[in-house]
Amino acid sequence: MPGEHVIRIPLTDAAHKPDNSQGPSQVALGRIVDEVDRQHAQIEQLEEALAAEAAYQLLTGDFDALLWKQWSDRHIQLKHARTRLHRLQTEPWRRWANGFSCLAFVLVGAPLAICLRNADMWTTFGLCFGVLLVVYYPLLAYGVAQAKSGDLPPYFVWLGNTVLVFVGMWLVRRVSRY
């Protein structure tokens, strides 16, 4: 086709997000408390609307409307609102746990390197990295997933760090006895 055509696509459309709300990981740490309050208010509003609609349909005897497709849509909307709330509540714990993970890594890696002082560098690195892959990351993934789903409290994100700190303290104690 002759000529030049310019098609403008807004980034919000390109991201395929249904609304302009940010994901919890894009919200500034200082604004998370306000977002949690807003999410609580939205959940309360959705629950009140569902209760009022159900009461009206029961009062008028419109039992067929209780099986209406909009009910499942509203329940899905309520489920998404609760999921966002759990993710918002988990986010500060996750950020702080990720920041302090380096301290836990050093607490395990330094005494382990001292214990393996005669081994080559790659063996020591591989052993330290193996501990992180086998212990820390599965515990972190488990804690984050369970906290985001609301099955466990948000502080379970620190589970991997806590285990590494105990292992590190045990290694430090063992190294200090040499």
KASULCOR-V859729 format. One record per backbone hydrogen bond with DSSP energy under -0.5 kcal/mol. CO is the residue of the C=O (numbers start at 1). NH is the residue of the N-H. Records with the same first field share a line. If there is no record, write none. Layout:
CO->NH + NH
This chain:
5->7
6->8
7->9
8->10
10->13 + 14
11->15
12->17
13->16
23->26 + 27
24->27
28->31 + 32
29->32
31->35
32->36
33->37
34->38
35->39
36->40
37->41
38->42
39->43
40->44
41->45
42->46
43->47
44->48
45->49
46->50
47->51
48->52
49->53
50->54
51->55
52->56
53->57
54->58
55->59
56->60
57->61 + 62
61->63
62->65 + 66
63->66
64->67
65->68
68->71 + 72
69->73
70->74
71->75
72->76
73->77
74->78
75->79
76->80
77->81
78->82
79->83
80->84
81->85
82->86
83->87
84->88
85->89
86->90
87->91
88->92
90->94
91->95
92->96
93->97
94->98
95->99
96->100
97->101
99->102
100->104
101->105
102->106
103->107
104->108
105->109
106->110
108->112
109->113
110->114
111->115
112->116
114->117
116->119
120->124
121->125
122->126
123->127
124->128
125->129
126->130
127->131
128->132
129->133
130->134
131->135 + 136
132->137
135->139
136->140
137->141
138->142
139->143
140->144
141->145
142->146
143->147
144->148
145->149
146->150 + 151 + 152
153->156
154->157
155->158
156->159
157->160
158->162
159->163
160->164
161->165
162->166
163->167
164->168
165->169
166->170
167->171
168->172
169->173
170->174
171->175
172->176
173->177
174->177
175->178
